[in-house]
Amino acid sequence: MRWLILVLGLEFPVLLALLDCVNRGEEHFTGGRDDRRSWITWLAIAVVLAPVLVGYGIVLGYYSAVVKRNAPGRI
């Protein structure tokens, strides 16, 4: 039972990043529709790799390339 809670806790941030990516419009991505589709694919791979902690590198890349770039306070 402890392992199940641990795996679910590791998956939660990755699933939220995937949900964020799916709900963002194409204008938030540098390459438009193709870039959005590739990020969705990479984040789906990150869901599988999150329990071995490799998926978090993908999520950090998504954060810096998409989320941080589109922050409202960014000039």
SEDREN-120112 format. One record per residue (C-alpha): x, y, z. Coordinates in steps of 0.02 Angstrom, whole numbers, plus 50000, padded with zeros to 5 digits. Layout:
REM SEDREN-120112
<px X&py Y&pz Z>
...
END
This chain:
REM SEDREN-120112
<px 50000&py 50000&pz 50000>
<px 50143&py 50121&pz 50035>
<px 50215&py 50094&pz 49861>
<px 50050&py 50136&pz 49781>
<px 50039&py 50301&pz 49876>
<px 50220&py 50339&pz 49830>
<px 50192&py 50306&pz 49645>
<px 50032&py 50410&pz 49643>
<px 50125&py 50552&pz 49729>
<px 50262&py 50545&pz 49599>
<px 50137&py 50543&pz 49455>
<px 50033&py 50691&pz 49515>
<px 50146&py 50836&pz 49457>
<px 50177&py 50752&pz 49290>
<px 49991&py 50725&pz 49260>
<px 49957&py 50908&pz 49302>
<px 50090&py 50963&pz 49177>
<px 50011&py 50852&pz 49044>
<px 49839&py 50923&pz 49083>
<px 49911&py 51099&pz 49073>
<px 49988&py 51062&pz 48904>
<px 49827&py 50989&pz 48835>
<px 49727&py 51141&pz 48890>
<px 49848&py 51273&pz 48822>
<px 49816&py 51351&pz 48653>
<px 49934&py 51337&pz 48506>
<px 49987&py 51519&pz 48526>
<px 50078&py 51476&pz 48688>
<px 50202&py 51365&pz 48596>
<px 50345&py 51428&pz 48490>
<px 50314&py 51305&pz 48348>
<px 50125&py 51313&pz 48353>
<px 50025&py 51153&pz 48329>
<px 50175&py 51041&pz 48295>
<px 50266&py 51100&pz 48451>
<px 50110&py 51074&pz 48557>
<px 50088&py 50897&pz 48490>
<px 50270&py 50854&pz 48526>
<px 50258&py 50920&pz 48705>
<px 50102&py 50816&pz 48734>
<px 50198&py 50663&pz 48672>
<px 50348&py 50700&pz 48783>
<px 50239&py 50729&pz 48935>
<px 50149&py 50564&pz 48903>
<px 50320&py 50481&pz 48904>
<px 50359&py 50575&pz 49065>
<px 50205&py 50497&pz 49147>
<px 50282&py 50326&pz 49119>
<px 50456&py 50381&pz 49174>
<px 50404&py 50480&pz 49329>
<px 50422&py 50333&pz 49452>
<px 50607&py 50318&pz 49405>
<px 50625&py 50508&pz 49418>
<px 50676&py 50532&pz 49236>
<px 50507&py 50607&pz 49192>
<px 50539&py 50757&pz 49302>
<px 50676&py 50817&pz 49183>
<px 50548&py 50822&pz 49044>
<px 50426&py 50917&pz 49156>
<px 50562&py 51044&pz 49201>
<px 50598&py 51068&pz 49016>
<px 50414&py 51097&pz 48982>
<px 50408&py 51222&pz 49125>
<px 50555&py 51323&pz 49061>
<px 50508&py 51315&pz 48876>
<px 50321&py 51347&pz 48887>
<px 50255&py 51396&pz 49058>
<px 50393&py 51516&pz 49111>
<px 50400&py 51596&pz 48938>
<px 50213&py 51635&pz 48943>
<px 50206&py 51701&pz 49121>
<px 50106&py 51862&pz 49136>
<px 50245&py 51956&pz 49226>
<px 50374&py 51914&pz 49095>
<px 50434&py 52060&pz 48988>
END
